[in-house]
Each structure stands twice: as C-alpha cells, then as structure tokens.
C-alpha cells in the first residue's frame, strides 16, 4: 500500500492517508486468495479461532 499512501508531517506528528478504493481492492484481492488473511495468529483469540472452525 506504500504507493497509495500519502504522508505529511504536522508538527511532531506524521499523518498518513491511503487512497480508499486502492485499499479496498487490495483487501478484496487478498481475501479472494486467502479468506483467513485478516485473522490474527493468537492461539487464545476466540473470535478468530471460531471463524477458522466455521
């Protein structure tokens, strides 16, 4: 997403903006390739474990 990300410094903060359509397309493409791509890897995460088992 680096090529779709714009960064500017405001005072001591770095503000980032990502082109929304590009972000959504990248996420959809990733999920088509791997439906579990956005799930965490924590063994104690009940929500992600439940999704994997469903």
C-alpha positions in Angstrom: 0.0 0.0 0.0 3.0 2.3 0.1 2.5 3.6 -3.4 -1.1 4.6 -2.4 -0.1 6.2 0.9 0.5 9.9 1.3 2.4 11.1 4.3 2.7 14.6 5.7 4.3 16.0 8.9 2.1 18.2 11.0 4.2 19.5 13.9 5.7 16.4 15.6 3.1 14.1 14.1 3.2 12.1 10.8 -0.3 11.9 9.2 -1.0 9.2 6.6 -3.8 8.9 4.1 -4.5 5.9 1.9 -6.5 6.0 -1.3 -9.7 4.2 -0.2 -10.5 2.5 -3.5 -7.0 1.1 -3.7 -7.1 -0.1 -0.2 -10.4 -1.9 -0.7 -9.3 -3.5 -3.9 -6.1 -4.8 -2.2 -8.1 -6.2 0.7 -10.6 -7.9 -1.5 -7.9 -9.4 -3.7 -6.1 -10.7 -0.6 -9.3 -12.2 0.8 -10.1 -13.9 -2.5 -6.6 -15.5 -2.4 -6.8 -16.4 1.4 -10.2 -16.0 3.2 -8.4 -16.2 6.5 -5.8 -13.5 5.7 -7.1 -10.9 8.1 -7.5 -13.2 11.1 -4.9 -13.0 13.9 -2.5 -15.8 14.8 -3.1 -15.7 18.5 -3.9 -19.1 19.9 -6.2 -17.5 22.6 -8.3 -15.4 20.2 -11.7 -16.9 20.5 -13.2 -14.9 17.6 -10.5 -15.9 15.0 -10.5 -19.5 16.2 -14.3 -19.7 15.8 -14.1 -18.3 12.3 -11.4 -20.8 11.3 -13.6 -23.7 12.6 -16.8 -22.5 11.0 
